[in-house]
Amino acid sequence: MALISYDDTDAAAFAASRELPRSGLDRWRHAVGQHLRRRAGTTVLDLGAGTGAWAGAFTDWFGVRVVAVEPAAAMRSHAAHRPLLAGDAAALPLRDSTMDAAWLSTMIHHVPDLDAAARELRRVLRPGAPVLIRSPFPGRHHRIALFHWFPEAVRVLRRYPDLARVRSAFAAAGFPVSSVEPVAQTTAASLAELAERLDRRAHTPLQLITDEEYADGLARLRAAADAASGPVVDHLDLLVLR
Ligand SMILES: C[S@@+](CC[C@H](N)C(=O)[O-])C[C@H]1O[C@@H](n2cnc3c(N)ncnc32)[C@H](O)[C@@H]1O
């Protein structure tokens, strides 16, 4: 079972509040660019592409072809990127050895059968092509603002697969080498902007805490926002498997 399923309300909330301005993603652009071999015809799979923001950014940043695959019809309906295919991590609508990299952004916790997904990625990726996973991992949340203001959301994060679990699933499927690095992003220009833009429906960890926990966290965040200045910089991990 996925942790949540994305209906139209969630998808609209995601499109409105989770798509980050590209100006805050320079470090991600640099970090991902280090791992992509770019030549004529390079094709990147964006798995669990959601509303397609990363697929569009990679197309513009790297000049590669990006094939977006997304199971939720509601998310696909908010995505402008093409090609955009319906499909699931465990059954990719792609031919063997056709992809030069796979990008999995904040989706690994939704995949019910990680081992099957790793095998399926091994099937569609060319030999040596990397799997690039952007995610918060259990125990590595200390530089992500959301978990500071909503500490109960750490309880939900503990249900996500941890680094060891993901590494072992991918090693068993034929991706024996891995590296991990935290990558900074500007999530909001200020704490006030973060508070203003926050939409619980767009964040799995916030959906799965209690209403009271959410209300308390929001009150803390709003009170702090009145006094704070400066951007909100978060660090999610980039896990690379080959
Ligand atoms: C938090 S969203 C992230 C969307 C996008 N990758 C991004 O970072 O903007 C998680 C996405 O994973 C998708 N997803 C859930 N289960 C999946 C599965 N089994 N295979 C592929 N994608 C899945 C969801 O439908 C949703 O669009």
The ligand as a MOL file (V3000), in Angstrom:
LIG
                    3D

  0  0  0     0  0            999 V3000
M  V30 BEGIN CTAB
M  V30 COUNTS 27 29 0 0 0
M  V30 BEGIN ATOM
M  V30 1 C 5.3300 13.6200 -3.3250 0
M  V30 2 S 4.8880 13.2430 -4.9890 0 CHG=1
M  V30 3 C 6.3970 13.7010 -5.8300 0
M  V30 4 C 6.1800 14.1190 -7.2470 0
M  V30 5 C 7.4450 14.5360 -8.0000 0
M  V30 6 N 8.3750 13.4420 -8.1020 0
M  V30 7 C 8.1090 15.7270 -7.3470 0
M  V30 8 O 9.1110 15.5930 -6.6510 0
M  V30 9 O 7.5900 16.8420 -7.5470 0 CHG=-1
M  V30 10 C 4.9450 11.4670 -5.0570 0
M  V30 11 C 4.5050 10.9060 -6.3740 0
M  V30 12 O 4.7860 9.5040 -6.4220 0
M  V30 13 C 3.7400 8.8750 -7.1210 0
M  V30 14 N 3.6990 7.4370 -6.7920 0
M  V30 15 C 3.0480 6.8540 -5.7640 0
M  V30 16 N 3.1860 5.5210 -5.8020 0
M  V30 17 C 3.9410 5.2420 -6.8950 0
M  V30 18 C 4.4240 4.0480 -7.4960 0
M  V30 19 N 4.1490 2.8480 -6.9650 0
M  V30 20 N 5.1440 4.1290 -8.6340 0
M  V30 21 C 5.4190 5.3450 -9.1720 0
M  V30 22 N 4.9960 6.5160 -8.6440 0
M  V30 23 C 4.2700 6.4750 -7.5310 0
M  V30 24 C 2.5090 9.6320 -6.6410 0
M  V30 25 O 1.3870 9.4070 -7.4720 0
M  V30 26 C 3.0150 11.0520 -6.6250 0
M  V30 27 O 2.8060 11.7150 -7.8370 0
M  V30 END ATOM
M  V30 BEGIN BOND
M  V30 1 1 1 2
M  V30 2 1 2 3
M  V30 3 1 2 10
M  V30 4 1 3 4
M  V30 5 1 4 5
M  V30 6 1 5 6
M  V30 7 1 5 7
M  V30 8 2 7 8
M  V30 9 1 7 9
M  V30 10 1 10 11
M  V30 11 1 11 12
M  V30 12 1 11 26
M  V30 13 1 12 13
M  V30 14 1 13 14
M  V30 15 1 13 24
M  V30 16 1 14 15
M  V30 17 1 14 23
M  V30 18 2 15 16
M  V30 19 1 16 17
M  V30 20 1 17 18
M  V30 21 2 17 23
M  V30 22 1 18 19
M  V30 23 2 18 20
M  V30 24 1 20 21
M  V30 25 2 21 22
M  V30 26 1 22 23
M  V30 27 1 24 25
M  V30 28 1 24 26
M  V30 29 1 26 27
M  V30 END BOND
M  V30 END CTAB
M  END
